[in-house]
Amino acid sequence: MAERKRGRLAATARYVLIAVFGLAALAALGIVVPRPLLAPSDPPGGGPMRQILVLANPIHTDIAFPADADVLARLGFAEADGLELDQPGVYWIHFGWGSHSFYIETPTWAELSPGPVLRAFTIDQSAMHVEMAGDIDLAMEGVLPLAVDEAAMFAMLDEVLATFEQDGEGRPILIPGASYGEFDLFYEAKGRFNALYGCNEWTSRILRAGGIRTGWWNPLPQSLLWSVRLGNGF
């Protein structure tokens, strides 16, 4: 009996090790195998160079656009919903896509609870976060500045805006009462969030819309940053 039990434990340990090594191999391939595999033959192009930012923390990435007049002109819906986008001191507007429950119910790590975590790891509705920011230190850890031409920047912004769920009049749907403070808002978003396709995969998709290659699969912020540098020579 004891020998049979040891055999089952050994078999379970082997399966666990295989699963761990398999995920590690997939993560490594996700970084080094670029998407698209070949550089785009006709990436968005044209206009002067502009700067965007990828903002990363240990589990999440946002993409930030300069708070310039031509960018703000496309965000009138957020201003109508209460964000003073053109107030002095606003240099960046950043967007993030994520788990509806985790995003809204976990404004700080101190408020972490099992329910939102479980939903984020399985399947959850998604939400879009819009936030204003002041000057950002480009040398700070977790900040990746990217110089792109104007057409590429607006191709990425168009892809961001296409992620917002819209009402019957074509207007993004605000989530009432959901914000971390006076400088941000949450909106309903398209798509379902899960552990395999999360916020960092969404950021990857936005970057690819502007002709920036990313890794094939980027579940973590650090893998996304590595793949962008590797695939584009940054």
N, C-alpha and C positions, 0 to 999 in steps of 0.2 A: 504493500500500500504506500509506504513512504517513498519507495523507489519510483512508483508511478507518479506520485505527487511531484517529486523532483524533476521527472521527465516533463511534466506539463509546465512547470515553472521555467525550465530551460527553453522549451519551445516558445513560450510566451515572451521570454527575454529576447530570443532570436527575432521574433516578429517585430518587437518594439525597436530593436536595433536596425532592422531592415527599413522600417518606416522612417526612423530618424535620419538614417543615411540617405534614403530616397528623397526626403524633403530637403535635406542639405544640398543634394545634387541638383534638384529642381531649382532651388534658390540660386545656386551658383550659375547654372545655365541661364536663368532669368536675367542675370547681370551681364554675362559675356555675349549672349546671343542677341544681336540688336533687332529691334522692330521699328520699321520694316527691315528685312534682312539686307536689302540693298538700299543705298541712299536714294531718296526720291529723285526722279528725273525732272520733275516739275514742282518743286516746293513753292509755297507762297513766296512772292518776292516783289520788292519795289518800295520806294520811298526811303526816307532817312532812317538811320539806325535808332532804335529805341531800346530801353532796358526794362526787363521784367525780372522778377525774383521768384525762386522756389524757396519757401520757408518751411523748415523741417523741425519737428520735435521728435522725441523718441518713438512715437507711434503714428504720427500724422503729418501730412504736407498740405500747405496752401500754395496758391499761385497768386502773386501780387502784380498789379498793373499800376503805372504811374497815374497819379491823380491830376492828369492834364485835362484841359478843356474838352478835347476831342474824345477822351475816354469817358469823362463824366457825362457827356451829352447822351451816351447810351444807357445811362443809369438813372434816368429821371424817375423811374418807378420807385427806386430806393429813397430818393429825396422826397417824393410824395408820401412815402411811408414814415418819414421822420428823420432820416439821416441828413445832416447838413454837410453834404459832400464837399462843398467849395469853401468851407470855413478855413481861416488861416491855420497853418500848422499841419494840414493834412497833405501828406506826400504820396501815400500809397493807398490803394483799395485792394484788399485781398479776399479771395474766394476759396471756400473749401466745401467739399462734398463729403457727407458721412452718414453714419447711422443716426436715424431720427432720434431714437431713445437715448443712445449714448451721448450724442451731441448736446441735446437739450437738458437732459437730466443730470449731466455730470460737468457742471461749469468749472469745478476744481477737483483735484485728485482726492481731497478730503471728503467729497460727496460721492465717491465711487460706491456703487451698490451692485449686487449680483445680477439683478434683472436686466439692466441695460447692457451689461457685459455679455450675458447669455444671448440676448437678441442680436448683438453686434457680431457674435461668433457664428450665429446660425443664419437667419434671414430677417432683415428688418427693412421697414420703409426708410427712405433716404430724405435728407434735408440739405439745403444749401445755406452756407453761412457767408454773409457779407460783412466785412469789417473795415473800418477806417484805421489808418496808422500814420504816425508821424514819421520823422526821419529814422531810417533803419541803418545801423552800422553794417556795411556790406562785408566787413571782415569778420563779423560775429559767426560763431559756430552755428551751423544749421541754416545759413543764408547762402544761396547759390545765385549770384547775378548772371543773367544771360542777355547778351546783346543780340537783338534780332532786328530785321528791318520792319518798317511800319506795316506792310501788308501781312507779314507773319504774325505780328502782335495782334492785329485786328482779327485774323483768322482764329487765333486762340481765344480772344475775347468772345467772338461769335459762338465758338463751341461751348464756352462757359455759359453764356446766356441761353443756349439751346437746352441746357440741363435743367433749367427752372421749369417746374410744372406751371401751366398757365390756366387761367379761368376762361370762360366762354368768350371774353372780349380780348383774349390774347395777352393778358396782364399776369405777371408772376404773382403767385398766391402767397401772401404773407402768413406766417404762423403767429397768431396774436399772442402777445405777452411773452414770447420766447426771445430772450436776448441776455447777454452777459453784462450789459450796461448801456450807456447812452451812445456808444460808438459802433454798435453792431445790430444786425437783424438776422432772423432765420426765415427761410422760405421753403415751401414744399418743393421736392425735386423729383425728377424722373429716375427710374431705375431702382433696383433692390440692392441693399448693402449686405455683404456677407464676408466671411473671413478670407475667401479666395479672391473676391473682387471687392476691394475696399477703397479707401480714400486715395491711397498711393497709386493704385491702378487708374483711378479717375484722373489724377494729376498727370500721369503718363499720357493718357489719351489727349488731354488738352495740349501738352507739349508737342505731341506728334501732329496735331492739327496745324501747328506752325512750322512743320518741317524739321523738328528736333527729334532725333532718334532716341529711344529709350530701350531698356532691356525688355525682353519678351514677357517677363512676369516680375513685378516689383511689389511684393506684399509689404515691404518695410521701407521706411524713408531712406535709410542708409543705402539700401540696394538701388533705389531709384537714383540717388545722387551719384553713386558710383557708375551706374549704367549711362547716365547722361554725359558724364565726363569721358567715359571710355568710348562711347559711340559717336561723340561729336568733337573730340579733341579739346575740350575746355580744360 
